[in-house]
Amino acid sequence: MSPLLDRKLSATRVLLLLGVVLMVTSETMTSATQAQRRLSCRQELPAELIRDLWSRSKHLINSLPKEEKSSWRFRLLPKFCTICQERQIGWQEMREMIDIYQRRVFSSDVIQKLLPLHFNDLLDRMRHTLHHCVSLSKPSKWFHLIKKVERKIKKRRNEGVMKAVREFPFMLRWMDELTQHNIL
């Protein structure tokens, strides 16, 4: 083998080795950043905020008109859980769900009239916190289920909005489990 060819092969090997090292380092940094984000969301979302939204949403639910028996049969929110591997919900899904709730549910005229004092402020604070600690580089793996929730709310109009308000405590419970505050 010629010395020139030998140098080219060793240079190629060195470049390949550097590429592998960079790739491993990048993946490690990415997973560390994601773990830091999860920790950050857990730290940044105070228990008082969840507790206040919980009590005010219960007040809001009690002020809604009585639910019709026909709406008992359907459920808007998917059956997510925070600890199981199947349909596990995380901060990214919570961020997308809060966006939908703010856009479709709590901004509707029917609910605006009934909202307790400072409810929108608390919801904005939660939404801002989730936007701060969760980046959406790619859609959630449950994106299709979350969009389905939005379509159901839009399709059923006022009935869907009221049903979504009645199911909002489920989301607060998921957030409580994700933050590990154990207040609800």
ZIWO-V882721 format. One record per residue. N is the residue number from 1. RES is the residue in one letter. SS is DSSP state (H for helix, E for strand, L for the rest). PSI is psi in degrees with one decimal (999 if undefined). OMEGA is omega in whole degrees, 0 to 359 (999 if undefined). Layout:
{{N,RES,SS,PSI,OMEGA} {N,RES,SS,PSI,OMEGA}}
//
This chain:
{{1,M,L,138.7,182} {2,S,L,151.2,180} {3,P,H,-32.7,180} {4,L,H,-44.5,179} {5,L,H,-38.9,180} {6,D,H,-40.8,178} {7,R,H,-39.6,179} {8,K,H,-41.8,179} {9,L,H,-43.3,180} {10,S,H,-33.3,176} {11,A,H,-40.0,178} {12,T,H,-43.3,179} {13,R,H,-42.7,180} {14,V,H,-42.4,179} {15,L,H,-41.7,178} {16,L,H,-43.3,179} {17,L,H,-42.4,177} {18,L,H,-38.8,178} {19,G,H,-43.0,179} {20,V,H,-43.5,180} {21,V,H,-43.2,178} {22,L,H,-40.1,180} {23,M,H,-45.5,179} {24,V,H,-43.0,179} {25,T,H,-41.8,180} {26,S,H,-44.5,180} {27,E,H,-39.7,179} {28,T,H,-43.2,180} {29,M,H,-37.6,179} {30,T,H,-46.2,180} {31,S,H,-35.0,176} {32,A,H,-39.0,178} {33,T,H,-41.8,179} {34,Q,H,-41.0,178} {35,A,H,-38.3,179} {36,Q,H,-38.6,178} {37,R,H,-45.4,179} {38,R,H,-44.9,178} {39,L,H,-40.3,180} {40,S,H,-45.3,178} {41,C,H,-42.4,179} {42,R,H,-38.3,181} {43,Q,H,-35.4,187} {44,E,H,-21.1,181} {45,L,L,100.2,186} {46,P,L,150.0,179} {47,A,H,-35.2,181} {48,E,H,-37.3,179} {49,L,H,-45.7,179} {50,I,H,-43.7,181} {51,R,H,-43.2,179} {52,D,H,-44.2,178} {53,L,H,-37.9,179} {54,W,H,-51.1,183} {55,S,H,-39.0,180} {56,R,H,-32.5,177} {57,S,H,-34.2,175} {58,K,H,-41.0,177} {59,H,H,-43.6,179} {60,L,H,-43.9,180} {61,I,H,-40.3,179} {62,N,H,-24.3,180} {63,S,H,-6.1,178} {64,L,L,153.3,174} {65,P,L,155.4,182} {66,K,L,138.1,183} {67,E,L,137.0,178} {68,E,L,149.2,182} {69,K,H,-26.3,181} {70,S,H,-28.1,181} {71,S,H,-7.8,177} {72,W,H,-30.0,187} {73,R,L,-28.1,183} {74,F,L,150.9,178} {75,R,L,134.5,180} {76,L,L,-50.9,185} {77,L,L,138.6,175} {78,P,L,161.4,179} {79,K,L,78.3,176} {80,F,L,162.2,170} {81,C,E,163.2,185} {82,T,L,-15.5,184} {83,I,L,-23.4,181} {84,C,L,159.2,181} {85,Q,L,-29.6,181} {86,E,L,125.0,181} {87,R,L,46.3,178} {88,Q,E,130.8,181} {89,I,L,144.5,180} {90,G,L,-168.8,182} {91,W,H,-34.5,181} {92,Q,H,-43.7,179} {93,E,H,-37.3,179} {94,M,H,-38.5,179} {95,R,H,-45.3,181} {96,E,H,-38.8,180} {97,M,H,-41.9,178} {98,I,H,-38.4,177} {99,D,H,-44.2,179} {100,I,H,-45.1,180} {101,Y,H,-40.8,180} {102,Q,H,-40.2,184} {103,R,H,-42.0,189} {104,R,H,-31.1,189} {105,V,H,-63.4,188} {106,F,L,-7.8,176} {107,S,L,-3.5,181} {108,S,L,150.0,183} {109,D,H,-37.3,182} {110,V,H,-43.1,184} {111,I,H,-33.8,181} {112,Q,H,-35.0,181} {113,K,L,-27.1,187} {114,L,L,-8.5,186} {115,L,L,134.1,175} {116,P,L,163.4,181} {117,L,L,133.3,177} {118,H,L,12.2,180} {119,F,H,-46.4,180} {120,N,H,-35.7,178} {121,D,H,-44.8,179} {122,L,H,-41.8,180} {123,L,H,-40.4,177} {124,D,H,-40.8,179} {125,R,H,-42.6,179} {126,M,H,-43.6,180} {127,R,H,-44.1,179} {128,H,H,-42.1,179} {129,T,H,-43.9,179} {130,L,H,-37.3,178} {131,H,H,-31.0,179} {132,H,H,-40.3,187} {133,C,H,-4.8,179} {134,V,L,123.7,175} {135,S,L,140.6,181} {136,L,L,79.2,178} {137,S,L,-33.6,176} {138,K,L,155.9,182} {139,P,L,154.3,178} {140,S,L,154.1,177} {141,K,L,-15.2,177} {142,W,L,21.5,183} {143,F,H,-41.9,182} {144,H,H,-35.7,178} {145,L,H,-37.5,180} {146,I,H,-40.4,177} {147,K,H,-32.5,178} {148,K,H,-38.6,177} {149,V,H,-46.1,180} {150,E,H,-41.6,179} {151,R,H,-40.2,179} {152,K,H,-44.0,180} {153,I,H,-44.7,181} {154,K,H,-40.4,183} {155,K,H,-40.8,184} {156,R,H,0.4,177} {157,R,H,-123.0,185} {158,N,H,-38.4,179} {159,E,H,-40.3,178} {160,G,H,-37.3,178} {161,V,H,-45.3,181} {162,M,H,-38.1,177} {163,K,H,-40.5,179} {164,A,H,-38.6,178} {165,V,H,-41.4,179} {166,R,H,-25.2,180} {167,E,H,-3.3,180} {168,F,H,-36.2,177} {169,P,H,-26.7,175} {170,F,H,-43.6,180} {171,M,H,-40.5,178} {172,L,H,-36.4,177} {173,R,H,-40.8,177} {174,W,H,-42.1,179} {175,M,H,-39.4,178} {176,D,H,-40.1,178} {177,E,H,-39.1,179} {178,L,H,-36.6,179} {179,T,H,-15.2,181} {180,Q,L,34.3,176} {181,H,L,-32.4,181} {182,N,L,50.7,180} {183,I,L,-16.9,183} {184,L,L,999,999}}
//
